[in-house]
């Protein structure tokens, strides 16, 4: 039996990357649309959109590395 159960690494890699790209797009589009519709955004909204972008980029970079390379090698 595998060490971590029956994890489907290709699916986890694709979904993690897709979630990262989705978070990045949500943050970027929210910031662009918010500024175009409302002008200046409140500080908490600007921080939220920036954090979504950063977390999205990190997730999109580290999900393939973790689930595509590291986890299969530790089995």
C-alpha positions in Angstrom: 0.0 0.0 0.0 1.3 3.5 -0.8 2.6 5.6 2.0 0.1 8.4 1.6 -2.9 6.3 0.6 -4.3 6.4 -2.9 -3.6 10.0 -3.9 -4.0 10.9 -7.6 -0.9 13.1 -8.0 -1.6 14.2 -11.6 -5.1 15.4 -10.6 -3.9 17.1 -7.5 -1.2 18.8 -9.5 -3.6 20.1 -12.2 -6.2 21.2 -9.6 -3.6 23.0 -7.5 -2.2 24.8 -10.5 -5.7 25.7 -11.7 -6.7 27.0 -8.2 -3.6 29.1 -8.1 -4.2 30.6 -11.5 -7.9 31.2 -10.5 -6.9 33.0 -7.4 -4.4 35.1 -9.3 -7.0 36.1 -11.9 -9.6 36.8 -9.3 -7.2 39.2 -7.5 -6.0 40.9 -10.7 -9.4 41.3 -12.2 -10.9 42.4 -8.9 -8.3 45.1 -8.6 -8.7 46.3 -12.2 -12.5 46.3 -12.2 -12.6 47.8 -8.7 -10.4 50.7 -9.7 -12.2 51.2 -13.0 -15.7 51.2 -11.4 -15.1 52.8 -8.0 -11.9 54.8 -8.4 -9.9 54.4 -5.2 -10.5 51.1 -3.3 -10.5 50.9 0.5 -7.2 49.7 1.9 -8.6 46.3 3.0 -9.9 45.6 -0.5 -6.6 46.5 -2.1 -4.8 44.3 0.4 -7.3 41.4 -0.2 -6.8 41.5 -4.0 -3.0 41.8 -3.6 -3.0 38.8 -1.2 -5.1 36.8 -3.6 -2.6 37.5 -6.4 0.4 36.5 -4.2 -1.2 33.3 -2.9 -2.3 32.4 -6.4 1.2 32.8 -7.8 2.7 30.8 -4.9 0.2 28.0 -5.2 0.6 27.8 -9.0 4.3 27.5 -8.6 4.5 25.1 -5.6 1.5 22.7 -6.4 3.3 21.1 -9.4 6.5 21.0 -7.5 5.0 19.4 -4.5 2.4 17.0 -6.1 4.2 16.4 -9.3 7.8 15.9 -8.1 8.3 15.6 -4.3 5.3 13.5 -3.2 5.7 10.8 -5.9 9.4 10.5 -5.0 8.6 9.9 -1.3 6.4 6.9 -2.0 
